[in-house]
Amino acid sequence: MAKTTKHPGGRPTVMTESVLNKLQEAFLMDCTDEEACFYAEITPKTLYNYQNANPEYLQKKQQWKQNPVLLARRTVYGQLAENHDMAFKYLERKAKKEFSPKQEVDTSGEVKLTVVYEGRDTEKKDSD
């Protein structure tokens, strides 16, 4: 009598290599779980069940979702030398104390706007 191999039973998984690749592609574009599932043609529950069974996948997914931020940083960094406006906007956000426009209102209601540019302060007063 021939030896038979026992079938594991149940439905075959829908989490094929193709589905996992589509999910990765979507997460690299910072898609939501729902958007990624729609693109991969699976339900969010299928994704969450897979993540529960494969905790390392959840960590990879979180890393993939950081991709757009990394690409944007690389683009900004690459443009700093050539694009002075972008360089100044970068400084306004990263070195706020020194480069961010400041607006001060005194008790008389007078607004004083201080803009720091190229190391100089310029003041503009507006009255209400």
N, C-alpha and C positions, 0 to 999 in steps of 0.2 A: 504494500500500500504506500502511495506517495505521501510525503510530508507536505502539509498545506501551511501557508503563511496566514496568520490571523490578520484580518483587516481591522484597522483601528476603529472603524465605525464613525458615524457622524458625517456632517457635510464637509466637503473640502474647504479650506480657508480661501477667502476672497483676497486676503492680503498677499498677493503675488508680488513678484519682483517689479512688474509693471506698475502696480498700484503704489507700491512703496516709492518708486521713482517719481511718480506723479505727485505724491504727497511731498516728497523732498523738494521738488521743483517749486511747488506752491509755497512751502514754508520759506524757501530762500527768497521769495518775493514778499515775505511778511504777511501772507494771507492768514485770515482767521482759520480756526479749525473747520468751521462750517464751509468756508470758501474752498479750502483744500479738499475736503471730503466731496464737495460737489464736483470739483475738477477730476478727482480720482474715481468718481462714481461709486462711492461707498457712503454709508451712513455715519454720522458722528459717533454713534454707539459702537460701531465696528472699530473705529479708531481708538476710542477710549478703552475698549476691551483689549485691543492689541497693546496699548501703552501699559495697561495694568499687568499684562503677562510679560511685557518686555520693558522694564523700567529704564533701561539704557536708551531706548528709543525716545522717551520723553525728554531726556537730557539733550540728545542730538537735535530734536525738534526745536528746543529753546535756543540752541546755538544757531541753527539755520535761520531762525527769525531775526537774529542780530545782523544778518548779512546786509540788508539795505543801509543800516546805520554805518557799517564799516565801509561800504562802497561810497556813501556820501562823504564820510570823513576823508577817504582817500582822494576824492574829487576836489574837495575844498582845499586840502593840504597841497595837492598838485597845482592849484590855481593861485595860491597865495602870492607867489613871486611875480606873476604876470598881471593879476587883477587886483589893483589897489583898493577898489571899492569892497571887494570880497574880503581882502585882508583887514580892512578897517571894521567891517561888520563882524568878522571873527573876533577881533579885539574887543569890540563893544560887548560881546557876549561872554568872552572868556576872561577878560580883565575889566570887569564892570567898574570897579572903583576908579580906575584911571581913565577909561575910554568911553564909558556909557554916558549918553546925554542925561543930564540931571535937571529936574524941575523942582524948584523950591517955591513955596508960597509963604509969604510973611503974614503977620497978623492984620495988615492993612488990606489984604486981598490982592496985592500986587504979585504977579507971577514973574519969577526970574528963571529963565532957561539958560543953563550953562552947557555949552558944547565944547568938549575937549577935542581938538584936532591938530595933528602935527605938533603936539607938545604945548599948544597955546590954549588958554581959556578965552572964550568970547562970551559975552553976556548979552542977552536980549531981554528987554522988559516989556511986558504986556500989562495993561491995566484993564480991569473990568468996568 
